[in-house]
Amino acid sequence: MTIPEPKWRRPIEGISAVLLPFGDDGKIQWSDYAQLVERTWAAGLVPAVNMDTGYTNLLTPEERSEVLGLVNSLSRGRRFVAGAFIHGMEGDPVRLYRRECGAIQCSGGTPILFPCASLQSKSGPELVEVFRAVAAECDEFLGFELGQMFVPFGRIWDLETFEAILGIPQMKGAKHSSLSRELEWERLAVRDRLRPDFRVYTGNDLAIDMVAWGSDYLLGLSAFHVEAFAARDRLWAAGDSRFHELNDWLQYLGMIAFRAPVPSYKHTCAQFLQLRGVIRSSNPHPSAQRRPDSDLAILEPIARRLDELVAASK
């Protein structure tokens, strides 16, 4: 396809999937987590919890509920997004999604429907009907396309399905995590033609400049340095050329963090945040994949340079 024209000076909506930190004992570091959520709001981004970056597929239902309760207690009316996760649960997916969405809405959050195995084999029209049924009892929610390089039960919709989803007014946007620029450009073209208010949130941590073409974002990479992402977004909206250097350094970090095996990026995030003095431990979830300690020598100069660029952008 022909590369579309960038959308210069467009304000960017940034949603950042917050890392769930763990201590040496394998337990959740709740105080550090609360600080990460607060830090996201303070930077001007919207926190997203119970997402892949928060190990939602490795948490128990009780732990996901505890995450939601904590964020609710912190929010004080501030916006946040939370994953409606039903993978592995027995029962009708519509009923399960409605239950999860209800809990999230009661906590003050916006639900995003995490993919699940029970929807993976459904046809496009069947999938759209599931979303329509959820919409009948949920005033506002987001969709989520997730490639199988992230989780084996992920699914990327075909373009016809995406177009049909735009006809569900309660679905205000969708995160697209195929890691394909072309698939995302196709969605942006359909969105611009049929429903300009619909948000396409890029989940492409290997092409974070998709915001230049009209995507917003819901990223795990932004959890590494919410201040740097917020500064980059302000520079783009202002038409400031410093956007490019800051974006380049963030993308350099993304290429390191999201190399194979991709799920290990969460350990890289913990390493990076500990290097910056933001959290106390670099441990991932006890069942998660790890990165080598040798990565620290690469991550440290990136952290230092990003801090310099953020300071210079003010």
C-alpha positions as CSV (number, residue, x, y, z in Angstrom):
1,M,0.0,0.0,0.0
2,T,1.0,3.6,-0.4
3,I,2.4,5.2,2.8
4,P,-0.1,7.7,4.0
5,E,0.8,11.3,4.9
6,P,1.7,12.0,8.5
7,K,-0.7,14.0,10.6
8,W,1.5,16.9,11.8
9,R,0.9,18.5,15.2
10,R,-1.9,16.1,16.1
11,P,-2.5,15.8,19.9
12,I,-1.7,12.3,21.0
13,E,-3.6,10.3,23.6
14,G,-1.2,8.1,25.5
15,I,-2.3,5.1,27.6
16,S,0.5,3.2,29.4
17,A,0.3,-0.4,30.6
18,V,1.7,-0.3,34.1
19,L,4.3,-2.9,35.1
20,L,3.4,-5.1,38.2
21,P,6.6,-5.3,40.2
22,F,7.7,-8.3,42.2
23,G,10.2,-8.7,45.1
24,D,12.9,-11.2,45.8
25,D,10.3,-13.3,47.6
26,G,8.1,-13.6,44.5
27,K,5.4,-11.4,46.0
28,I,3.8,-8.4,44.4
29,Q,5.4,-5.1,45.6
30,W,2.2,-3.2,46.1
31,S,3.7,0.1,47.3
32,D,6.0,0.2,44.3
33,Y,3.0,-0.6,42.1
34,A,1.0,2.3,43.5
35,Q,3.9,4.7,42.9
36,L,4.1,3.5,39.2
37,V,0.4,4.1,38.7
38,E,0.7,7.6,40.3
39,R,3.7,8.3,38.2
40,T,1.8,7.5,35.1
41,W,-1.0,10.0,36.0
42,A,1.6,12.6,37.0
43,A,3.2,12.4,33.6
44,G,-0.1,13.1,31.9
45,L,-0.7,9.5,30.6
46,V,-3.6,7.2,31.4
47,P,-2.7,4.0,33.4
48,A,-3.8,0.7,32.0
49,V,-3.8,-2.2,34.6
50,N,-4.4,-5.9,34.4
51,M,-2.8,-5.9,31.0
52,D,0.0,-8.0,29.5
53,T,2.6,-5.7,31.2
54,G,0.8,-6.4,34.5
55,Y,1.1,-10.2,34.0
56,T,-2.7,-10.5,33.9
57,N,-2.5,-13.9,32.3
58,L,-0.3,-15.2,35.2
59,L,-2.4,-13.7,38.0
60,T,-5.2,-15.3,39.9
61,P,-8.7,-13.8,39.7
62,E,-8.2,-12.7,43.3
63,E,-4.9,-10.9,42.4
64,R,-6.5,-9.1,39.4
65,S,-9.3,-8.0,41.7
66,E,-6.8,-6.7,44.2
67,V,-5.1,-4.7,41.5
68,L,-8.4,-3.2,40.5
69,G,-9.3,-2.3,44.0
70,L,-5.9,-0.6,44.6
71,V,-6.2,1.5,41.5
72,N,-9.8,2.4,42.3
73,S,-8.6,3.7,45.7
74,L,-5.9,5.8,44.1
75,S,-7.9,7.2,41.1
76,R,-10.0,9.9,42.8
77,G,-11.9,10.4,39.5
78,R,-8.8,10.1,37.3
79,R,-9.2,7.9,34.2
80,F,-7.7,4.4,34.0
81,V,-8.2,1.4,31.7
82,A,-8.3,-2.2,33.0
83,G,-8.2,-5.5,31.2
84,A,-11.4,-7.6,31.2
85,F,-9.6,-11.0,31.3
86,I,-11.6,-14.2,30.9
87,H,-9.1,-16.6,29.3
88,G,-9.3,-20.0,31.0
89,M,-12.7,-19.3,32.6
90,E,-15.6,-21.7,32.1
91,G,-18.8,-20.4,30.7
92,D,-20.4,-18.2,28.1
93,P,-17.8,-15.5,27.0
94,V,-20.6,-12.8,26.8
95,R,-21.6,-13.4,30.4
96,L,-18.0,-13.5,31.5
97,Y,-17.1,-10.3,29.7
98,R,-20.2,-8.6,31.1
99,R,-19.3,-9.6,34.6
100,E,-15.7,-8.4,34.3
101,C,-16.7,-5.1,32.6
102,G,-19.2,-4.5,35.4
103,A,-16.6,-4.9,38.0
104,I,-14.2,-2.5,36.2
105,Q,-16.9,0.1,35.6
106,C,-17.9,-0.1,39.3
107,S,-14.3,0.6,40.1
108,G,-14.3,3.7,37.9
109,G,-12.3,2.2,35.0
110,T,-12.7,1.7,31.3
111,P,-12.8,-2.0,30.3
112,I,-10.6,-3.3,27.5
113,L,-11.7,-6.8,26.3
114,F,-8.6,-9.0,26.5
115,P,-8.5,-11.8,23.9
116,C,-9.3,-15.3,25.0
117,A,-9.1,-18.8,23.5
118,S,-12.9,-19.2,23.4
119,L,-13.1,-16.4,20.8
120,Q,-10.1,-17.4,18.8
121,S,-11.9,-19.8,16.5
122,K,-15.1,-17.7,16.0
123,S,-15.7,-16.2,12.6
124,G,-15.6,-12.4,12.2
125,P,-19.4,-11.9,12.3
126,E,-19.6,-14.2,15.4
127,L,-16.9,-12.1,17.1
128,V,-18.7,-8.9,16.3
129,E,-21.9,-10.3,17.8
130,V,-20.1,-11.1,21.0
131,F,-19.0,-7.5,21.2
132,R,-22.5,-6.2,20.4
133,A,-23.9,-8.4,23.2
134,V,-21.3,-7.0,25.7
135,A,-22.1,-3.5,24.5
136,A,-25.8,-4.0,25.5
137,E,-24.7,-3.8,29.1
138,C,-21.5,-1.7,29.0
139,D,-21.7,2.0,28.1
140,E,-18.0,2.3,27.1
141,F,-15.2,-0.2,26.4
142,L,-12.2,-0.9,24.2
143,G,-11.3,-3.8,21.9
144,F,-8.0,-5.5,21.8
145,E,-6.2,-7.2,18.9
146,L,-3.2,-9.1,20.2
147,G,-0.8,-11.1,18.1
148,Q,0.2,-14.6,19.1
149,M,3.9,-13.6,19.6
150,F,2.6,-12.1,22.9
151,V,0.2,-14.8,24.0
152,P,-0.9,-18.1,22.3
153,F,-4.6,-17.2,22.6
154,G,-4.2,-13.8,20.8
155,R,-6.0,-12.9,17.6
156,I,-5.7,-10.2,14.9
157,W,-9.0,-9.4,13.3
158,D,-9.4,-9.3,9.5
159,L,-10.1,-5.8,8.0
160,E,-13.8,-6.7,7.4
161,T,-14.2,-7.5,11.1
162,F,-12.6,-4.3,12.1
163,E,-14.9,-2.3,9.8
164,A,-17.9,-4.0,11.3
165,I,-16.7,-3.3,14.9
166,L,-16.7,0.4,14.0
167,G,-20.5,0.2,13.9
168,I,-20.6,-0.5,17.7
169,P,-20.9,2.9,19.3
170,Q,-20.1,1.7,22.8
171,M,-16.7,0.5,21.6
172,K,-14.7,3.7,21.6
173,G,-11.4,2.4,20.3
174,A,-9.2,-0.7,20.0
175,K,-5.6,-1.6,20.7
176,H,-3.8,-3.1,17.7
177,S,-0.8,-5.3,18.5
178,S,0.1,-7.1,15.4
179,L,3.6,-5.4,15.1
180,S,2.7,-4.6,11.5
181,R,2.7,-1.1,10.2
182,E,0.7,-2.0,7.1
183,L,-2.1,-3.6,9.0
184,E,-2.3,-0.6,11.3
185,W,-2.2,1.9,8.4
186,E,-5.1,0.0,6.8
187,R,-7.1,0.3,10.0
188,L,-6.4,4.0,10.2
189,A,-7.6,4.5,6.6
190,V,-10.9,2.7,7.4
191,R,-11.3,4.6,10.7
192,D,-10.8,8.0,9.0
193,R,-13.3,7.1,6.3
194,L,-16.1,5.6,8.5
195,R,-15.7,6.8,12.1
196,P,-13.1,9.5,12.8
197,D,-13.8,9.6,16.5
198,F,-12.8,5.9,16.9
199,R,-9.3,5.6,18.6
200,V,-6.8,3.2,17.1
201,Y,-4.3,2.6,19.9
202,T,-1.0,1.3,18.5
203,G,0.5,-1.6,20.5
204,N,3.4,-1.7,18.1
205,D,6.4,-1.4,20.4
206,L,8.7,-1.8,17.4
207,A,7.1,1.2,15.6
208,I,6.1,3.7,18.2
209,D,6.1,6.5,15.6
210,M,2.8,5.2,14.4
211,V,1.4,8.2,16.3
212,A,2.6,10.3,13.4
213,W,0.0,8.7,11.2
214,G,-3.0,9.1,13.5
215,S,-2.7,6.3,16.0
216,D,-2.8,6.9,19.7
217,Y,-1.1,4.3,21.8
218,L,-1.5,1.7,24.5
219,L,2.0,0.4,25.0
220,G,4.0,-1.6,27.4
221,L,7.2,0.2,26.3
222,S,5.8,3.5,27.7
223,A,5.9,1.9,31.2
224,F,9.7,2.1,31.0
225,H,9.7,5.9,31.0
226,V,6.3,7.6,31.2
227,E,8.0,11.0,31.4
228,A,9.9,10.5,28.2
229,F,6.8,9.4,26.3
230,A,4.8,12.3,27.6
231,A,7.6,14.7,26.6
232,R,7.8,13.2,23.1
233,D,4.0,13.6,22.7
234,R,4.1,17.2,23.7
235,L,6.9,17.9,21.2
236,W,4.9,16.3,18.3
237,A,1.8,18.4,19.1
238,A,4.0,21.5,19.2
239,G,5.7,20.7,15.8
240,D,9.0,20.6,17.6
241,S,11.8,18.7,15.8
242,R,13.2,17.4,19.1
243,F,10.4,14.8,18.9
244,H,12.5,12.8,16.5
245,E,15.6,12.3,18.7
246,L,13.5,11.5,21.7
247,N,11.4,9.0,19.7
248,D,14.6,7.4,18.3
249,W,16.0,6.7,21.7
250,L,12.7,5.3,22.9
251,Q,12.6,3.1,19.8
252,Y,16.2,1.9,20.5
253,L,15.0,0.9,23.9
254,G,12.0,-0.9,22.4
255,M,14.1,-2.9,19.9
256,I,16.1,-4.2,22.8
257,A,13.2,-4.8,25.2
258,F,10.9,-6.5,22.6
259,R,13.4,-8.8,21.0
260,A,12.6,-12.5,21.1
261,P,11.3,-14.0,23.3
262,V,8.9,-11.0,23.3
263,P,7.2,-11.8,26.6
264,S,10.6,-11.2,28.4
265,Y,10.1,-7.5,27.8
266,K,8.5,-7.3,31.2
267,H,11.7,-8.4,33.0
268,T,13.6,-5.8,30.9
269,C,11.1,-3.2,32.1
270,A,11.7,-4.1,35.7
271,Q,15.5,-4.0,35.1
272,F,15.2,-0.5,33.5
273,L,12.9,0.9,36.3
274,Q,15.2,-0.4,39.0
275,L,18.2,1.2,37.2
276,R,16.3,4.5,37.3
277,G,15.6,4.1,41.0
278,V,11.9,3.9,40.4
279,I,11.3,0.4,41.9
280,R,13.3,-1.6,44.4
281,S,13.5,-5.0,42.6
282,S,14.1,-6.1,39.1
283,N,12.4,-9.4,39.5
284,P,9.6,-10.4,37.1
285,H,6.6,-12.6,38.0
286,P,8.0,-16.0,39.3
287,S,6.5,-17.8,36.3
288,A,7.7,-15.2,33.7
289,Q,10.6,-15.4,31.3
290,R,13.8,-13.5,32.3
291,R,16.5,-11.5,30.5
292,P,20.3,-11.8,31.3
293,D,21.9,-9.4,33.7
294,S,24.3,-8.4,30.9
295,D,21.5,-6.3,29.5
296,L,22.0,-3.8,32.2
297,A,25.2,-2.5,30.6
298,I,23.1,-1.6,27.5
299,L,20.1,-0.2,29.4
300,E,22.0,2.1,31.7
301,P,23.2,4.6,29.0
302,I,19.7,4.6,27.4
303,A,18.2,5.6,30.7
304,R,20.7,8.3,31.2
305,R,20.2,9.8,27.7
306,L,16.4,9.7,28.0
307,D,16.6,11.6,31.3
308,E,18.8,14.2,29.6
309,L,16.4,14.6,26.7
310,V,13.4,14.9,28.9
311,A,15.1,17.6,31.0
312,A,16.1,19.5,27.8
313,S,12.5,19.3,26.5
314,K,11.1,21.4,29.3
